[in-house]
Amino acid sequence: MKMIQAIVRPERLKDVEERLKKEGFPSLTEISVRGRGKQKGIVIGEMRYDKLPKELLLVTCKDNDLQRILDIILEEGHTGNIGDGKIFVINVEDAITIRTGERGERAL
């Protein structure tokens, strides 16, 4: 199992979520975050914005679904501009559904 942590632009979030749901991946967690990447923020006029608003999506999936989910996030999150975001993929040792006690891929 894998966990995808995808940091995307707020204005791309709805498109990413809708496409994931349409393609059969409705489960996710969304967190509003602020941060900066290599560009170290932006300057508009005389104002410097050190941290920018982003959305963090957490999606846990079976190994064989990983590439399809990554492709969806890349396609729907892409604008071609600096600050489109990042995706991190992490190995998941176990998953447990609290209500039923199901474990592993069955818990997904």
DANOR-V231472 format. One line per field, one symbol per residue. ss: DSSP state (a for helix, b for strand, c for the rest). Layout:
ss: ???
This chain:
ss: cbbbbbbbcaaaaaaaaaaaaaccccccbbbbbbbccccccbbbccbbbccbbbbbbbbbbcaaaaaaaaaaaaaaacccccccbbbbbbbccccbccccccbaaaac
